[in-house]
Amino acid sequence: MDARRVGGRIAAARRALAAGGSLPVPVLRITNGLAMISLVLSSCDLLRLCSDSSRPLRFPLGGREFATVLCQLASVVYLLSLFGVPSGSGHPKAPAGGDEGGGSPHPARAAANAPEAMHAGVEGGDEEIVAAVVSGALPSHHLESRLGDCRRAARLRREALRRVSGRGVEGLPFDGMDYQAILGQCCEMPVGYVQVPVGVAGPLLLDGRQYHVPMATTEGCLVASVNRGCRAIAASGGAVSVLLRDAMSRAPVVKLPSAKRAAELKSFVEAAANFETLASVFKRSSRFGRLQGIHCALAGRNLYIRFTCSTGDAMGMNMVSKGVENVLGYLQNDFPDMDLISLSGNYCSDKKPTAVNWIEGRGKSVVCEATIKGGVVQSVLKTTVQKLVELNIIKNLTGSAVAGALGGFNAHASNIVTALFIATGQDPAQNVESSQCITMLEAVNDGDDLHISVTMPSIEVGTIGGGTCLASQASCLNLLGVRGPNGDSPGANAKLLATIVAGSVLAGELSLLGALAAGQLVNSHLKYNRSNKDVASAAS
């Protein structure tokens, strides 16, 4: 029997001994009821005495008045003790004797505040709770709410999982995670966390400032490659970024009785005369969400309404969804025959590669560019300007077109985006649209130098909410100088993070294209992406 199970049984035994002197539950219910009746009756009597002008209260109190006041105080003290609040204090007080011995706790307080006690009639130590989860008597997802201790809930769920599956998760770390922080925020039914190495590339010289870029990845060579790209950019004077748009979108789909009626609703919501009213309704649920535009698409009698809005420093999906619900409720007044099919009709479009995001943008739309000196191309990238330009045309542009790519006219933008997203607490699944990127290269200055740019229309990032609240991810945001909301200019931190993502992609594209043009890709990956230990074990 392991130490945790022994500890759970010892705790259960100690609780049983502590509760041994308690009154039976039926008796407690009777005493609680009597205390409540005494409080109500004494309060009514005091009110009647105070309102009787013919018998004003005088001190010292008479026998009846004294008895009434005494009953009132005794009832209040007793009822407060049920919540562990002693008279004269706003803080809970530990029962005398507690787990350390030396007396018995107040019976009502022991019944209400027994440590580690389960609700809904389920009580016991760790062993009993795990058994209840395994048997199905206690659903695993109820552990946090029933125990009131997120760390203990995760630990017991982990043990229950081992027993149910017959497989342990010993290699999955448990200690070191703030399980309270992820409750209702990041993950349900946790049993541990996965370790992902974080490397730092840079400094990235972007818009006159240097950034050390944290990247969480298990792909060897990726951080080294981005680091080389940063070196080439810095040696050539740095990169420059431009934020074109900042507009998160949500597109519900509604059904009308006819296509004609759907067209009428389309005309109504897209009419400039109605925009201010709809924008006012939209922002009722947020201090930062501001409606920017509405664009509709019709398919038969189904109407897809794409709302776009600014969301401050948050990525903003929840913010936009709440605002959209406000507007839909308002539209229902004029279009009672409108039937909401789904708050998301896939015209948003979230976590899918779509033309609407590629053309209209979603989140932050950013362009980042740099001019790399010819000497740097040769000394750092080990190739020539002409080879890089030709490679980009044949691979990134023509090759992607042959493949039927949608927003994938780049070498490996998703590599950098995903590594940055994981490190900084973004939603990794939004890498799908955030990695849409077209990389352009051309020779400039009489062919001596290289101009490179990346255009990314759908970078979806935030510096508050979601995984940004976790300590590790918050540290990475802090390294970039964009942790939390920007108090002086709401939204500035999220915008800056988007430009850093684009600048990092620029560095990654430059380095990988250089490796391909120089024929160094395989050798680089053999050096950084294959462990000698793994190769030796595979050979044996």
TINU-140189 format. One record per residue (C-alpha): x, y, z; chain; residue number from 0. Coordinates in Angstrom, 2 decimals. Example, Ala and Ser with C-alpha at 12.3 -4.5 7.8 and 13.67 -1.06 7.14 Angstrom:
REM residues 2
SITE         u         v         w   ch     i
SITE     12.30     -4.50      7.80    A     0
SITE     13.67     -1.06      7.14    A     1
***
This chain:
REM residues 540
SITE         u         v         w   ch     i
SITE      0.00      0.00      0.00    A     0
SITE      1.52      3.36     -1.02    A     1
SITE      2.12      6.30      1.28    A     2
SITE     -0.77      8.36     -0.14    A     3
SITE     -3.30      5.60      0.50    A     4
SITE     -2.01      5.11      4.05    A     5
SITE     -2.19      8.84      4.63    A     6
SITE     -5.78      8.93      3.39    A     7
SITE     -6.84      6.15      5.76    A     8
SITE     -5.10      7.79      8.71    A     9
SITE     -6.87     11.07      7.95    A    10
SITE    -10.21      9.27      7.74    A    11
SITE     -9.60      7.58     11.12    A    12
SITE     -8.67     10.89     12.74    A    13
SITE    -11.83     12.49     11.40    A    14
SITE    -13.90      9.62     12.77    A    15
SITE    -12.33     10.03     16.22    A    16
SITE    -12.84     13.81     16.09    A    17
SITE    -16.49     13.35     15.22    A    18
SITE    -17.04     10.73     17.92    A    19
SITE    -18.25     13.29     20.47    A    20
SITE    -20.59     15.03     18.04    A    21
SITE    -24.34     15.03     18.47    A    22
SITE    -26.30     12.85     16.07    A    23
SITE    -27.47     14.64     12.94    A    24
SITE    -31.20     14.52     13.91    A    25
SITE    -30.40     16.16     17.26    A    26
SITE    -28.38     18.85     15.48    A    27
SITE    -31.30     19.59     13.22    A    28
SITE    -33.61     19.98     16.23    A    29
SITE    -31.18     22.34     18.03    A    30
SITE    -30.67     24.37     14.85    A    31
SITE    -34.42     24.70     14.42    A    32
SITE    -34.90     25.76     18.05    A    33
SITE    -32.16     28.37     17.69    A    34
SITE    -33.80     29.79     14.58    A    35
SITE    -37.24     29.90     16.26    A    36
SITE    -35.72     31.60     19.31    A    37
SITE    -34.06     34.21     17.09    A    38
SITE    -37.25     35.00     15.22    A    39
SITE    -39.46     35.20     18.34    A    40
SITE    -36.99     37.30     20.33    A    41
SITE    -36.53     39.66     17.35    A    42
SITE    -40.29     40.13     17.03    A    43
SITE    -40.63     40.75     20.78    A    44
SITE    -37.82     43.32     20.75    A    45
SITE    -39.40     45.12     17.80    A    46
SITE    -42.75     45.21     19.58    A    47
SITE    -41.20     46.53     22.78    A    48
SITE    -39.22     49.20     20.93    A    49
SITE    -42.32     50.38     19.05    A    50
SITE    -44.50     50.53     22.19    A    51
SITE    -44.40     54.21     23.19    A    52
SITE    -46.24     53.49     26.42    A    53
SITE    -43.43     51.20     27.63    A    54
SITE    -40.11     52.74     26.54    A    55
SITE    -36.98     50.65     27.10    A    56
SITE    -35.03     51.79     30.18    A    57
SITE    -31.87     50.64     31.84    A    58
SITE    -31.42     48.56     33.84    A    59
SITE    -33.64     46.22     31.86    A    60
SITE    -36.59     44.49     33.42    A    61
SITE    -36.84     40.73     33.67    A    62
SITE    -38.78     40.26     30.42    A    63
SITE    -36.58     42.60     28.41    A    64
SITE    -33.43     40.99     29.79    A    65
SITE    -34.67     37.50     28.91    A    66
SITE    -35.56     38.59     25.38    A    67
SITE    -32.14     40.18     24.75    A    68
SITE    -30.38     37.14     26.23    A    69
SITE    -32.31     34.74     23.94    A    70
SITE    -31.49     36.91     20.94    A    71
SITE    -27.76     37.00     21.66    A    72
SITE    -27.59     33.28     22.40    A    73
SITE    -29.39     32.44     19.15    A    74
SITE    -27.10     34.70     17.10    A    75
SITE    -23.94     33.26     18.66    A    76
SITE    -25.13     29.69     18.08    A    77
SITE    -26.12     30.28     14.45    A    78
SITE    -22.85     32.09     13.71    A    79
SITE    -20.98     29.10     15.10    A    80
SITE    -22.52     26.96     12.34    A    81
SITE    -20.43     28.90      9.84    A    82
SITE    -17.29     28.86     11.97    A    83
SITE    -17.55     32.61     12.71    A    84
SITE    -17.00     33.46     16.38    A    85
SITE    -18.75     36.46     17.86    A    86
SITE    -16.72     39.62     17.64    A    87
SITE    -14.56     38.40     14.74    A    88
SITE    -14.87     38.37     10.99    A    89
SITE    -12.52     35.40     10.59    A    90
SITE    -13.00     31.68     11.11    A    91
SITE    -11.60     30.28     14.30    A    92
SITE    -10.16     26.76     14.56    A    93
SITE    -12.14     24.53     16.91    A    94
SITE    -10.51     23.83     20.22    A    95
SITE     -8.76     20.51     20.22    A    96
SITE     -8.97     20.04     16.41    A    97
SITE     -6.67     17.44     14.91    A    98
SITE     -4.03     18.08     17.55    A    99
SITE     -6.17     16.72     20.42    A   100
SITE     -6.99     18.38     23.72    A   101
SITE    -10.76     18.66     23.50    A   102
SITE    -13.79     18.25     21.27    A   103
SITE    -14.94     20.82     18.74    A   104
SITE    -18.35     22.42     18.94    A   105
SITE    -20.77     19.81     17.57    A   106
SITE    -22.46     22.13     15.07    A   107
SITE    -19.14     23.45     13.82    A   108
SITE    -17.73     19.93     13.52    A   109
SITE    -20.70     18.90     11.39    A   110
SITE    -20.46     21.95      9.12    A   111
SITE    -16.69     22.32      8.74    A   112
SITE    -15.20     18.83      9.06    A   113
SITE    -11.90     18.92      7.10    A   114
SITE    -11.84     17.09      3.79    A   115
SITE    -15.55     16.23      4.17    A   116
SITE    -17.50     15.39      1.02    A   117
SITE    -20.89     16.85      0.22    A   118
SITE    -24.04     15.11     -0.98    A   119
SITE    -23.77     12.36      1.60    A   120
SITE    -20.37     11.08      0.39    A   121
SITE    -17.71     11.17      3.09    A   122
SITE    -14.37      9.53      3.64    A   123
SITE    -10.65      9.72      3.05    A   124
SITE     -8.75      9.53     -0.19    A   125
SITE     -9.25      5.79     -0.57    A   126
SITE    -13.03      6.07     -0.28    A   127
SITE    -13.20      8.94     -2.75    A   128
SITE    -11.06      7.18     -5.35    A   129
SITE    -13.23      4.08     -4.96    A   130
SITE    -16.35      6.19     -5.55    A   131
SITE    -14.86      7.63     -8.74    A   132
SITE    -13.81      4.20     -9.99    A   133
SITE    -17.24      2.73     -9.34    A   134
SITE    -18.98      5.63    -11.04    A   135
SITE    -20.80      6.73     -7.88    A   136
SITE    -18.91     10.03     -7.99    A   137
SITE    -18.32     11.54    -11.47    A   138
SITE    -14.70     12.56    -12.00    A   139
SITE    -15.66     16.02    -13.18    A   140
SITE    -17.39     16.73     -9.84    A   141
SITE    -14.24     16.31     -7.75    A   142
SITE    -13.21     19.98     -7.70    A   143
SITE    -16.63     21.24     -6.67    A   144
SITE    -17.16     18.48     -4.11    A   145
SITE    -13.72     18.66     -2.47    A   146
SITE    -13.05     22.37     -2.72    A   147
SITE     -9.37     21.52     -3.29    A   148
SITE     -8.25     21.50     -6.93    A   149
SITE     -4.87     19.95     -6.27    A   150
SITE     -6.33     17.10     -4.24    A   151
SITE     -9.03     16.58     -6.88    A   152
SITE     -6.38     16.22     -9.60    A   153
SITE     -4.36     13.81     -7.47    A   154
SITE     -7.33     11.57     -6.72    A   155
SITE     -8.49     11.67    -10.35    A   156
SITE     -5.01     10.59    -11.38    A   157
SITE     -5.15      7.58     -9.04    A   158
SITE     -8.67      6.68    -10.22    A   159
SITE     -7.45      6.84    -13.81    A   160
SITE     -4.64      4.42    -12.99    A   161
SITE     -7.07      1.93    -11.52    A   162
SITE     -9.65      2.21    -14.28    A   163
SITE     -7.20      2.06    -17.20    A   164
SITE     -4.69     -0.29    -15.64    A   165
SITE     -1.93      2.03    -16.84    A   166
SITE      0.00      4.49    -14.74    A   167
SITE      1.00      8.02    -15.69    A   168
SITE      4.17      8.16    -13.59    A   169
SITE      6.05     10.06    -16.29    A   170
SITE      3.39     12.78    -16.39    A   171
SITE      4.45     15.57    -13.97    A   172
SITE      2.02     16.51    -11.20    A   173
SITE      3.83     18.87     -8.83    A   174
SITE      4.58     22.39     -9.99    A   175
SITE      1.16     23.22    -11.46    A   176
SITE     -1.32     25.65     -9.91    A   177
SITE     -4.48     23.60    -10.35    A   178
SITE     -6.63     26.34     -8.86    A   179
SITE     -5.51     28.73    -11.60    A   180
SITE     -6.72     26.49    -14.43    A   181
SITE    -10.16     25.82    -12.90    A   182
SITE    -12.81     27.28    -15.19    A   183
SITE    -10.09     28.84    -17.31    A   184
SITE     -7.86     26.44    -19.17    A   185
SITE     -8.56     22.73    -18.70    A   186
SITE    -11.15     20.39    -17.21    A   187
SITE    -10.47     17.20    -15.24    A   188
SITE     -6.67     17.70    -15.02    A   189
SITE     -4.33     14.90    -13.96    A   190
SITE     -1.01     16.65    -14.56    A   191
SITE      0.72     18.60    -17.28    A   192
SITE      2.99     18.00    -20.26    A   193
SITE      6.50     19.40    -20.33    A   194
SITE      7.51     21.23    -23.51    A   195
SITE     11.02     22.69    -23.73    A   196
SITE     11.21     26.46    -24.22    A   197
SITE     14.09     27.92    -26.20    A   198
SITE     14.83     31.58    -26.83    A   199
SITE     15.70     32.98    -30.26    A   200
SITE     17.06     36.41    -30.89    A   201
SITE     17.40     39.14    -30.22    A   202
SITE     14.90     39.98    -32.95    A   203
SITE     15.44     43.60    -33.99    A   204
SITE     11.94     44.79    -34.88    A   205
SITE     10.74     48.37    -35.24    A   206
SITE     13.86     49.62    -33.48    A   207
SITE     13.50     47.36    -30.42    A   208
SITE     15.06     44.04    -29.50    A   209
SITE     12.98     41.05    -28.45    A   210
SITE     14.11     37.70    -27.08    A   211
SITE     11.55     35.32    -28.54    A   212
SITE     10.41     32.33    -26.39    A   213
SITE      9.51     29.24    -28.41    A   214
SITE      8.01     26.05    -26.94    A   215
SITE      8.77     23.17    -29.26    A   216
SITE      9.96     19.58    -29.46    A   217
SITE     11.35     20.01    -33.00    A   218
SITE     15.11     20.22    -32.93    A   219
SITE     16.68     22.85    -35.20    A   220
SITE     13.63     25.16    -35.11    A   221
SITE     14.88     27.59    -32.46    A   222
SITE     18.39     27.52    -33.94    A   223
SITE     16.99     28.32    -37.37    A   224
SITE     14.89     31.26    -36.16    A   225
SITE     17.89     32.47    -34.17    A   226
SITE     19.98     32.51    -37.37    A   227
SITE     17.27     34.46    -39.16    A   228
SITE     17.21     36.99    -36.31    A   229
SITE     20.98     37.37    -36.65    A   230
SITE     20.70     38.08    -40.37    A   231
SITE     17.93     40.63    -39.81    A   232
SITE     19.83     42.42    -37.03    A   233
SITE     23.01     42.55    -39.11    A   234
SITE     21.03     44.28    -41.87    A   235
SITE     19.43     46.98    -39.73    A   236
SITE     16.33     45.23    -38.45    A   237
SITE     12.78     44.56    -39.62    A   238
SITE      9.74     46.82    -39.81    A   239
SITE      6.12     45.82    -39.18    A   240
SITE      2.76     47.34    -40.07    A   241
SITE     -0.56     46.45    -38.40    A   242
SITE     -3.24     46.66    -41.09    A   243
SITE     -6.35     45.55    -39.19    A   244
SITE     -7.48     44.49    -35.74    A   245
SITE    -10.84     42.75    -35.97    A   246
SITE    -11.96     39.51    -34.36    A   247
SITE    -15.01     37.93    -35.99    A   248
SITE    -17.99     35.76    -35.11    A   249
SITE    -20.59     34.71    -37.66    A   250
SITE    -23.86     33.18    -36.46    A   251
SITE    -26.22     31.52    -38.93    A   252
SITE    -29.94     32.21    -38.79    A   253
SITE    -32.79     30.77    -40.79    A   254
SITE    -35.74     32.78    -42.10    A   255
SITE    -39.05     31.53    -43.57    A   256
SITE    -37.93     32.46    -47.09    A   257
SITE    -34.91     33.66    -49.04    A   258
SITE    -36.71     36.97    -49.55    A   259
SITE    -37.11     37.41    -45.81    A   260
SITE    -33.44     36.49    -45.27    A   261
SITE    -32.46     39.14    -47.83    A   262
SITE    -34.52     41.71    -45.93    A   263
SITE    -32.60     40.93    -42.74    A   264
SITE    -29.33     41.15    -44.67    A   265
SITE    -30.25     44.61    -45.93    A   266
SITE    -31.24     45.70    -42.44    A   267
SITE    -28.04     44.69    -40.65    A   268
SITE    -25.76     45.95    -43.43    A   269
SITE    -27.51     49.32    -43.73    A   270
SITE    -25.28     52.19    -42.62    A   271
SITE    -28.26     53.89    -40.96    A   272
SITE    -28.62     50.99    -38.51    A   273
SITE    -24.96     50.51    -37.65    A   274
SITE    -24.77     52.90    -34.68    A   275
SITE    -27.79     51.30    -33.04    A   276
SITE    -26.41     47.79    -33.50    A   277
SITE    -22.97     48.90    -32.27    A   278
SITE    -24.53     50.35    -29.14    A   279
SITE    -26.37     47.10    -28.44    A   280
SITE    -23.21     45.09    -29.15    A   281
SITE    -21.05     46.82    -26.54    A   282
SITE    -23.48     46.41    -23.64    A   283
SITE    -21.62     43.36    -22.34    A   284
SITE    -18.03     44.64    -22.62    A   285
SITE    -15.91     47.67    -21.83    A   286
SITE    -13.52     46.92    -24.69    A   287
SITE    -15.51     45.15    -27.41    A   288
SITE    -16.40     47.59    -30.18    A   289
SITE    -18.29     46.60    -33.31    A   290
SITE    -16.42     47.53    -36.49    A   291
SITE    -18.52     46.05    -39.25    A   292
SITE    -21.10     43.49    -40.35    A   293
SITE    -20.94     41.52    -43.59    A   294
SITE    -23.49     38.88    -44.58    A   295
SITE    -23.58     35.90    -46.91    A   296
SITE    -26.81     34.28    -48.07    A   297
SITE    -27.33     30.59    -48.83    A   298
SITE    -30.98     29.91    -49.66    A   299
SITE    -32.99     31.11    -46.67    A   300
SITE    -29.97     30.79    -44.35    A   301
SITE    -28.17     34.02    -43.50    A   302
SITE    -24.57     34.07    -42.23    A   303
SITE    -23.87     37.32    -40.39    A   304
SITE    -20.15     38.03    -39.88    A   305
SITE    -19.56     40.52    -37.06    A   306
SITE    -16.08     42.01    -36.67    A   307
SITE    -14.94     43.99    -33.65    A   308
SITE    -11.94     45.15    -31.67    A   309
SITE    -11.33     43.33    -28.38    A   310
SITE     -8.64     45.22    -26.46    A   311
SITE     -5.80     43.02    -25.21    A   312
SITE     -7.91     39.85    -25.20    A   313
SITE     -7.98     37.44    -28.13    A   314
SITE    -11.68     38.16    -27.85    A   315
SITE    -13.76     35.17    -28.93    A   316
SITE    -15.92     35.21    -25.79    A   317
SITE    -16.22     38.97    -25.93    A   318
SITE    -17.42     38.91    -29.53    A   319
SITE    -19.81     36.04    -28.86    A   320
SITE    -21.50     37.93    -26.03    A   321
SITE    -21.86     41.03    -28.17    A   322
SITE    -23.32     38.99    -31.02    A   323
SITE    -25.89     37.48    -28.66    A   324
SITE    -26.91     41.01    -27.65    A   325
SITE    -27.47     42.01    -31.26    A   326
SITE    -29.37     38.83    -32.13    A   327
SITE    -31.71     39.45    -29.21    A   328
SITE    -32.32     42.98    -30.48    A   329
SITE    -32.94     41.79    -34.06    A   330
SITE    -35.51     39.32    -32.78    A   331
SITE    -37.81     42.25    -32.03    A   332
SITE    -38.03     43.29    -35.69    A   333
SITE    -37.57     39.80    -37.10    A   334
SITE    -39.51     37.48    -34.77    A   335
SITE    -39.49     34.81    -37.48    A   336
SITE    -35.68     34.62    -37.32    A   337
SITE    -34.50     31.23    -36.05    A   338
SITE    -30.96     31.05    -34.64    A   339
SITE    -29.40     27.82    -35.91    A   340
SITE    -25.94     28.31    -34.37    A   341
SITE    -23.95     31.12    -32.80    A   342
SITE    -21.09     30.01    -35.05    A   343
SITE    -21.97     29.22    -38.64    A   344
SITE    -18.34     28.59    -39.79    A   345
SITE    -18.29     31.88    -41.70    A   346
SITE    -16.21     33.37    -38.84    A   347
SITE    -14.03     31.28    -39.48    A   348
SITE    -12.41     29.80    -36.39    A   349
SITE     -9.67     27.11    -36.49    A   350
SITE    -10.16     26.31    -40.16    A   351
SITE     -8.21     27.45    -43.24    A   352
SITE    -10.72     29.58    -45.14    A   353
SITE    -10.74     32.10    -47.95    A   354
SITE    -12.77     34.59    -45.90    A   355
SITE     -9.97     34.85    -43.33    A   356
SITE     -7.33     34.99    -46.05    A   357
SITE     -9.11     37.84    -47.82    A   358
SITE    -10.89     39.76    -45.05    A   359
SITE     -8.55     38.92    -42.17    A   360
SITE     -9.36     37.80    -38.63    A   361
SITE     -7.69     39.01    -35.47    A   362
SITE     -4.58     41.05    -36.31    A   363
SITE     -3.50     41.52    -39.93    A   364
SITE      0.24     42.23    -40.07    A   365
SITE      2.90     42.79    -42.73    A   366
SITE      6.56     42.53    -41.72    A   367
SITE      9.52     43.28    -44.00    A   368
SITE     13.30     43.61    -44.01    A   369
SITE     16.05     44.27    -46.51    A   370
SITE     18.92     41.81    -46.04    A   371
SITE     22.31     42.95    -47.26    A   372
SITE     23.96     40.82    -49.90    A   373
SITE     27.02     40.31    -47.75    A   374
SITE     24.83     39.01    -44.89    A   375
SITE     23.05     36.62    -47.26    A   376
SITE     26.43     35.12    -48.15    A   377
SITE     28.05     35.15    -44.69    A   378
SITE     25.08     34.14    -42.50    A   379
SITE     22.74     32.29    -44.87    A   380
SITE     25.51     30.76    -46.99    A   381
SITE     23.75     31.39    -50.30    A   382
SITE     23.02     34.15    -52.83    A   383
SITE     20.21     36.62    -53.38    A   384
SITE     19.38     35.17    -56.81    A   385
SITE     19.06     31.60    -55.47    A   386
SITE     16.73     32.70    -52.69    A   387
SITE     14.45     34.64    -55.03    A   388
SITE     14.22     31.74    -57.48    A   389
SITE     13.60     29.25    -54.66    A   390
SITE     10.76     31.32    -53.22    A   391
SITE      9.01     31.57    -56.60    A   392
SITE      9.28     27.90    -57.41    A   393
SITE      8.62     26.55    -53.89    A   394
SITE      6.49     28.98    -51.89    A   395
SITE      4.45     30.45    -54.75    A   396
SITE      4.28     27.95    -57.60    A   397
SITE      4.61     24.82    -55.46    A   398
SITE      1.87     25.97    -53.09    A   399
SITE     -0.41     26.79    -56.04    A   400
SITE      0.17     23.33    -57.51    A   401
SITE     -0.77     21.86    -54.12    A   402
SITE     -3.95     23.95    -54.00    A   403
SITE     -2.82     25.76    -50.85    A   404
SITE     -5.15     28.20    -49.10    A   405
SITE     -3.02     30.81    -47.38    A   406
SITE     -0.03     28.48    -47.30    A   407
SITE      2.36     30.32    -49.59    A   408
SITE      5.29     30.06    -47.20    A   409
SITE      8.03     27.70    -46.07    A   410
SITE      7.04     26.92    -42.47    A   411
SITE      5.16     29.81    -40.85    A   412
SITE      3.10     27.42    -38.71    A   413
SITE      6.28     26.14    -37.05    A   414
SITE      7.07     29.51    -35.54    A   415
SITE      3.46     30.49    -34.84    A   416
SITE      2.73     27.27    -32.93    A   417
SITE      5.93     27.45    -30.87    A   418
SITE      5.18     31.05    -29.89    A   419
SITE      1.52     30.29    -29.20    A   420
SITE      2.33     27.44    -26.81    A   421
SITE      4.99     29.48    -25.01    A   422
SITE      2.76     32.53    -24.51    A   423
SITE     -0.53     30.82    -23.61    A   424
SITE     -2.42     31.30    -26.87    A   425
SITE     -4.90     28.77    -28.24    A   426
SITE     -2.66     26.38    -30.24    A   427
SITE     -5.56     25.31    -32.48    A   428
SITE     -5.80     28.86    -33.81    A   429
SITE     -2.45     28.24    -35.42    A   430
SITE     -4.56     27.02    -38.37    A   431
SITE     -5.63     30.48    -39.51    A   432
SITE     -2.91     32.44    -37.71    A   433
SITE     -0.28     30.69    -39.86    A   434
SITE     -1.85     31.82    -43.13    A   435
SITE      1.05     33.65    -44.70    A   436
SITE      2.50     34.63    -48.05    A   437
SITE      6.27     35.08    -48.16    A   438
SITE      7.65     37.39    -50.85    A   439
SITE     11.31     37.76    -51.88    A   440
SITE     12.84     40.02    -54.50    A   441
SITE     16.24     41.39    -55.38    A   442
SITE     16.68     45.12    -54.73    A   443
SITE     19.45     47.71    -55.02    A   444
SITE     20.54     46.49    -58.46    A   445
SITE     20.25     42.89    -57.35    A   446
SITE     22.77     43.23    -54.55    A   447
SITE     20.38     42.97    -51.62    A   448
SITE     17.31     40.92    -50.73    A   449
SITE     13.90     42.30    -49.77    A   450
SITE     11.79     39.80    -47.82    A   451
SITE      8.28     40.22    -46.44    A   452
SITE      5.58     38.12    -44.79    A   453
SITE      1.91     39.06    -44.98    A   454
SITE     -0.22     37.43    -42.29    A   455
SITE     -3.91     38.47    -42.31    A   456
SITE     -5.21     36.37    -39.39    A   457
SITE     -2.96     36.41    -36.32    A   458
SITE     -5.22     35.66    -33.34    A   459
SITE     -3.48     36.53    -30.10    A   460
SITE     -4.20     38.06    -26.70    A   461
SITE     -2.24     38.96    -23.59    A   462
SITE     -5.07     38.35    -21.10    A   463
SITE     -7.44     35.43    -20.67    A   464
SITE     -7.06     31.75    -21.47    A   465
SITE     -3.63     30.25    -20.98    A   466
SITE     -1.96     33.63    -20.46    A   467
SITE     -2.92     33.40    -16.78    A   468
SITE     -0.59     30.45    -16.15    A   469
SITE      2.72     31.27    -14.50    A   470
SITE      4.99     29.82    -17.22    A   471
SITE      3.13     31.45    -20.08    A   472
SITE      2.87     34.74    -18.22    A   473
SITE      6.65     34.67    -17.77    A   474
SITE      7.15     34.31    -21.53    A   475
SITE      4.79     37.22    -22.16    A   476
SITE      6.71     39.23    -19.60    A   477
SITE      9.96     38.43    -21.42    A   478
SITE      8.47     40.09    -24.50    A   479
SITE      7.16     43.04    -22.47    A   480
SITE      3.50     42.34    -23.25    A   481
SITE      2.19     40.61    -20.13    A   482
SITE     -1.40     41.43    -19.19    A   483
SITE     -3.49     44.39    -20.33    A   484
SITE     -2.01     47.70    -21.36    A   485
SITE     -3.42     50.26    -18.93    A   486
SITE     -2.44     53.30    -20.98    A   487
SITE     -3.59     52.02    -24.36    A   488
SITE     -5.97     49.03    -24.21    A   489
SITE     -5.13     46.61    -27.00    A   490
SITE     -1.55     47.78    -27.48    A   491
SITE      0.01     44.69    -25.90    A   492
SITE     -1.93     42.26    -28.08    A   493
SITE     -1.07     44.26    -31.19    A   494
SITE      2.62     44.28    -30.27    A   495
SITE      2.53     40.52    -29.69    A   496
SITE      1.05     40.03    -33.18    A   497
SITE      3.88     42.02    -34.76    A   498
SITE      6.45     39.97    -32.81    A   499
SITE      4.84     36.80    -34.16    A   500
SITE      5.12     38.15    -37.71    A   501
SITE      8.73     39.27    -37.15    A   502
SITE      9.65     35.82    -35.82    A   503
SITE      8.01     34.18    -38.84    A   504
SITE     10.06     36.48    -41.07    A   505
SITE     13.25     35.27    -39.37    A   506
SITE     12.19     31.63    -39.65    A   507
SITE     11.30     31.93    -43.33    A   508
SITE     14.59     33.62    -44.14    A   509
SITE     16.67     30.98    -42.39    A   510
SITE     14.86     27.91    -43.77    A   511
SITE     14.93     29.24    -47.33    A   512
SITE     18.62     29.88    -46.86    A   513
SITE     19.19     26.30    -45.68    A   514
SITE     17.23     24.90    -48.63    A   515
SITE     19.05     27.08    -51.16    A   516
SITE     22.42     26.11    -49.70    A   517
SITE     21.53     22.43    -49.44    A   518
SITE     22.01     22.43    -45.66    A   519
SITE     18.58     21.23    -44.52    A   520
SITE     19.40     17.55    -43.99    A   521
SITE     22.73     18.19    -42.31    A   522
SITE     21.16     20.77    -39.97    A   523
SITE     18.42     18.39    -38.89    A   524
SITE     20.88     15.55    -38.42    A   525
SITE     22.86     17.84    -36.14    A   526
SITE     19.99     19.32    -34.08    A   527
SITE     16.96     17.07    -34.57    A   528
SITE     18.35     13.57    -34.02    A   529
SITE     19.58     12.43    -30.65    A   530
SITE     22.73     10.29    -30.80    A   531
SITE     21.23      8.27    -27.96    A   532
SITE     18.12      7.46    -30.01    A   533
SITE     20.15      6.58    -33.10    A   534
SITE     22.42      4.27    -31.14    A   535
SITE     19.51      2.49    -29.48    A   536
SITE     17.72      2.07    -32.80    A   537
SITE     20.85      0.61    -34.42    A   538
SITE     21.28     -1.92    -31.63    A   539
***
